[in-house]
């Protein structure tokens, strides 16, 4: 991993030099916008509204629009001059019980690593203090040009910083049904409570899978196996475009499989999940045959044409 922020944690009179890393990533499939007829890439250019001229990225600044439409232009130098003590320091404000933090406040999580030998001992000291007290630290940190509230806690012996929304960034849950008087019979409440009890258990995230992503991957594989691939345009990508070409990666996987590097029974497995069942069930794994995949693709295409 590459550190995306360097600085220190200010813990009373203790200063802990750290590096910060993004702790999560999403496994969404990356798509590119293309012309439907031939798969040619559709690109967007940054164009000035007043004269239609293309603007280089280095010439772009941030603008704050006033009510009359005029702009206050802010440059990188302007942001650099802002008096933010949390630009390079994670300032601990107080320690609170974790159960007092509503999950609705949490935004994104980062791992903190001690930087060098000088940061190791105070890092472990803060980690153990949080563990022993069963508390989390409320801190402030500036990421990019924005100061954010965050919670500092321990996960698997690593300090994790989770950015939080400011209180005024939460919308009020103002719904009409909250003012309605709903009558619930004791038997109905008892049945609901019984259902909750029957479905209760310990949270194990490994038991859950993204069925949509699996289905999407199977659909793309079926199209590849059916020869539904549009050749790459001769123009190629623009310099600096490092977005992974999903179709190329999948094609490479298929080529390896056809050369014997991967047998049929090693192809991606699918998992069927039933949302109507009240209990968790172990999902059975099954291999997808090429003929079934092709039939599914043909049926989907016929459905789209009839629609």
Secondary structure, 3 states (H helix, E strand, C coil): CCCCEEEEEEECCEEEEEEEEECCCCCCCCCCCECCCCCCECCCCCECCCCCCECCHHHCCEEEECCCCCEEEECHHHHHCCCCCCCCEEEEEEEEEHHHCCHHHEEEEEEEEECHHHHHHHHHHHHHHHHHHCEEEEEEEEECCEEEEEEEEEECCEEEEEEECCHHHCCCCCCHHHHCCCCCCHHHHHHHHHHHHHCCCCCCHHHCCCHHHHHHHHHHHHHHHCCCCCCCCCCCCCCCCCCCCHHHHHHHHHHHHHCCCCCHHHCCCECCCCCCCCCCCCCCCECCCHHHHHHHHHHHHHHHHHC
